[in-house]
Amino acid sequence: MTDWPHSPPHRTLEKGTYMLTGGTLYKKHIFNNSEKLDILLDIVFETAESLKMQVEAWAVMSNHYHLILNINQENTLPLFVSKIHGLSAIRLNKSDKISGRKVWHNYWDSLITYQESYFARLNYVNKNPEHHGIIDKSENYRWCSEAWYKANLDTAFVKTVNSFKFDKIKTKDDF
């Protein structure tokens, strides 16, 4: 597989669990209100459902997102990204009455292959709004899976996720 010097490599041929990060062009805070954040998150879940993917963790912010996705069909991640980036750009540009604006810059993905890495990345995504100083507790940020975890998952599982440190995770997150 050829890597391009100015683009992150996308190794998305395998089924499995991926961490996915997408960033807006020039890191602009385009999803800057609740309506726009709702648009993006709705598109993420609708697209995942249509492609038979499971969103395991999510954090959607004004200029980027992080997702943990379980993919059951090979090579569907590029289609997923294309759909969420395309549909959200169309809906956002319509909402802002702007024609042809490029919303997204790129995306970064990594296949999660170790259980420890999986738990650390779940915790990383759940705590990302705190990491960026958007809110004191991610569980109070409705575009993040942290509150959903506490309300819907087994307490022992949530404690396990929260026990994993994520300070050594190498991922694109300079937003």
Summary of the structure (lengths in Angstrom):
residues: 175
radius of gyration: 15.7
end to end distance: 28.5
largest distance: 48.3
contacts: 509
relative contact order: 0.19
helix: 42%
strand: 19%
